Amino acid sequence: MLVAVVGDVHGRFFRVEEWVEELEKNLGEPVAVVLAVGDIETFATPDDHRRKSTKRNMPAEFAAYARGERTMRREFVFVGGNNEDFEDLERFPHGGELVAGVRYLGRAGVRTVHGLRVAFLSGIYAPTRFDRPRIAATSAESSKQAGYFRQADVDVVRAVPSADMLILHEWPRGIAGRESAVARAGARGIRQRHWPQVGNPHAAAVVSGLRPRWVLCGHLHVPHAATLRWDDGRVTRVACLDQAARPDGGFLWMRWEGSAVRAVGWGTSGEVEWKPGMPWDERQTASRIRVEPRERRGSSMSPTMGEEDPEGDDSHDHPPSVPPSAADPEEL
């Protein structure tokens, strides 16, 4: 079974469908399902008042599916990020189909997707919100806090006994060391010494407890591959994806046979870049990291868009010296 994985979509549905079609053509087989790691942005218009002002220059192509003008060719299944139409997702706390072929998994839990046990945790960690009661996203104001998971959400996914894969939005902490490719490159403007603290500890605890075969995540808009080896002999491979700006770092495919992955590739070419027995680490992703020239980076943390993606991006307005989980969550 061929499974496609896409990074933060930010409204770019048409592009994702083009990538899926190109991959199918190159591999000569259909994609069974597309999995997305959050920040989908199922808004009807680009300038929706509930959308962050920094995102209103980006596409809002979901409207074509909501109005019935287009139908998703392949099932699209996603977790929530911190940039979503939370008022709409409020209808589906335990997941549901937004339109034909587009399914939200819910806030936290486990589902069976095309025969695979998929555990998931939507949103990101905000220290100031983690222990507070969740407020229903019924207005623009209450939606601001809807992208942050709570202790109750973490408890739900930590209670999952087993899963083939885990889908997160935010990185788990501890998967990129100080000498990793992302740290040496200064990706997202984060200083090298801070990379061991990038990500959040609660996602890391979920990974450590569940120990799935694969973990998929996004949020940082930086491609990264890592392997975690556990004391019981189990192995977890982590794939962090870039945003859906270009396919070489923001699009991944996996060939599953039963509950095992037999081949993985980046982009749409169909070239196999991992199979059992091969290492899964930053050798697969180092060349895919995009780093903004220092003179353009300024004091905020943002990946380079350059000529390849004029839509821009500033999903992480952190100062470069501050690890993402330590920054003010209201600025994300």
Secondary structure, 3 states (H helix, E strand, C coil): CEEEEECCCCCCHHHHHHHHHHHHHHHCCCCCEEEECCCCCCCCCCCCCCCCHHHCCCCCCHHHHHCCCCCCCCEEEECCCCCCCHHHHCCCCCCEEEECCEEECCCEEEEEECCEEEEEECCECCCCCCCCCCCCCCCHHHHCCCCECCHHHHHHHHCCCCCCEEEECCCECCCCCCCCHHHHHCHHHCCHHHHHHCCEHHHHHHHHHHCCCEEEECCCCCCEEEEEECCCCCEEEEEECCCCCCHHHHEEEEEEECCEEEEEEECCCCCCCECCCCCCCHHHCHHHCCCCCHHHHCCCCCCCCCCCCCCCCCCCCCCCCCCHHHCCHHHC
